[in-house]
Amino acid sequence: SDFFISVSEFTLRKFCSWSRLNPDKGHILPNTIDLEKFTPGPKNPALVKRYKLENKKVIMSLGRMSASERYKGFDEILEVLPELTESNTEITYLVVGDGDDRPRLERKARDLVMGDRVVFAGRITEEEKVDHYRLADVFAMPGQGEGFGIVYLEALACGVPVVGSKVDGSRDALLNGELGIIVDPDSPEEVKTAIQDAL
């Protein structure tokens, strides 16, 4: 190859580490979204009722729940949820998406005695995405291996503050923290504080 394109600096480095291509041959072309589709707006009353989110502060994540992709950040949010709810009893964690790792995450929520604070919405259609983002008071996915993370841009375009990661492609999506808060996903204190600040 004489030239290649990557969606992020993180993905470029990862690609070069196994392909052994010269990183200088790479060019970054970030993902984009349709800003006419993803816009701020009110919370959809039908969805608020469906998920029992009346008078709740909603932390949201959206992504595949795959056992082979446990780097998304779901675990990191679940692990700080008990402390977050001590200081804010109105917090609910809305997890949107599905996959073969969902049963483990549901068990983890119950084991943390957070079963009543976590709503697993399941898979949604593309048409339902905007209304789901608008339910959130903060979108948080502090993961370990996201190549870019278009969901961060979608959430931002819907007017939702975002918490991402310092160690994966969400750092690129959030312009090194200019567009959202980036944290070390291995630091529960950083994750917790970032969510509190975003709320």
N, C-alpha and C positions, 0 to 999 in steps of 0.2 A: 504493500500500500504506500502510495505517495502522500496521501492526505486522508484524514478521517474527521468526522464530526461527533461531538459528544454533547449531551444535554447539560452536563455540569462538570466542574473541576473534579469533584469526588469520583464521578463515573470515569472520567478521563484517566485519573491516576489508577483506578482499579483495573481498567481495561489494559493500560500499559504494563501493569505489574505481571499479567499473565501472557500478554501477546508479545511482550518485549519490543514493542514499537517505540520509536522515539516520540516522547510527548510533544516535541516541537512540531510534529506533523499534524497535531490535533488542533481543532478549532471548537470553541464553545458556542453552541446555538441553543439557548435555553428554551424550554417549553413555554407556551403561551396559552391564554384562555380567551374566550369570547366575553368581553366586558359588557356586551349588550344582554347576554344571558345571565351572567352572575352579577347580581346587584343587591344592595341592601334592601331590606323590606321588613314588614312586621312579621311576627311569629304567626304561623298558620294555626288558628284555633282548633281545627280538627286534629292536627298532629299533637298539639299541646294536650288535648284531651286523651288521644290514643296512648300517649306515653306517660300520662299522669304528671305533667310538668308544670302544673299550675303553681305559681309563686316559687319556682325553683330557679337556682343558678345552675346553668347547664354547661358542663365540660363535655366536649364532643370529640370523638375520633372516628375516622372513616377509612376503611381499608379491608383488604383480604385478611381473613384469620386462618392462615395456613401454618401448619406445623413446621413446614420447611422455611417459613419466613417469619420467625419469631423476633424479628428486629424492628417491627413497626412502632413499638412504643406503648402498646396496650398494657403490658405487664408493669411498665414504669408508672403509669397513671394509677392502676389498681393498687400498687404498693404504697403510694402516698395518700390515697383516698381516706384511710382512717384518720390520719392527722388533719387533713383538709376539712373533714366534716366535724372535727372537734371544735374548730373555730368558726365554722359556717355550716349550720345545720340544714341550710336550704340547698346544699350542693347535691346534684345528681350527675352521674356519668352516663352519657348516651353513647353507646358503641354501635356504629352503623357498619354493616358488612356481615359476611358469613364465611364459613370455611371449616375445614376439618379440625382446627384448633379451638373452635368456639366452645365445645364442651369443657375443655380444660380451663379456659378463661372463666366460664360460668362457675365451675367448681372453685376456682381461686377466689372469685368474688364472694362466694358463700363461706369459704374457709376464713376469709378476712372479716367475716360478719358484715359484709357490705352488700349482700344480696338485694336488700331493699333500696340501695342507693345506686344500683347499676341497672340500666335498661339496655337489653340487647335487642336492637331494632330489626336485625336480620338484613338481608340484601334488599336494596331499593333500586328502582329504575333510575335511569339518567334524568328523566323528567322530574323526579321527586327530589333530586339533589339540592337544588337551591332552597326549597322550603325546609329541608333538614338542616342545612348550614345556618339558616336564619333562626333556628331554635337555640343555637349555641350562644353562650356568653363568652366562651373561649374555646378555640379549637386547639387541641394539644395532641401531638404525636412526636414525643422526643425519642426517636428511634436510633438504631445503630447502623442501618445499611440501606436506607432509601436512596435510590439513584438520583432522584430529583425531588419528586413529591408535588405533583400538580395540584393535589388537594389543598396544599397550603395557599396557593394562589387563588383557588376557588373560594376558600373560606375568607381570605382577605377581601376579595372583590365583593363578597356579601356583607362586608362591614364587621367581620368578626376578628378580634385580636387572636394572634397565633403564637403558640409555643412550639418550637422545633428543636433541632439538635445541632450541637457544635461538630459532631463527628461524621455526619453523612451528607447526602445531597440536599437535605432541607436547608442546610447552611447556605448553599448557593441560591435556592429558591427564595430565601429570606434576606438575600444580599448581606450576608455576614452579620445579621442582627439589625439592619436598618429598617426592615419591614415587619419584624416580629422579634420575639425574645428567643434566643438560642441558649441551650443549656447542655451540660454534660449529662447524658442519660444515666450514667453510673452514679450520679450524685442525687439521691432522693431529696436532699435539702434544696438543691438548685431547682429541681423539678417542681417541688412544692411551692417554693418562693415565687417562681416564675408564674405559676398558675394563680397564686394569690394576687400578684401584681397585675396580671392581665384582667382578673375579675374586678 
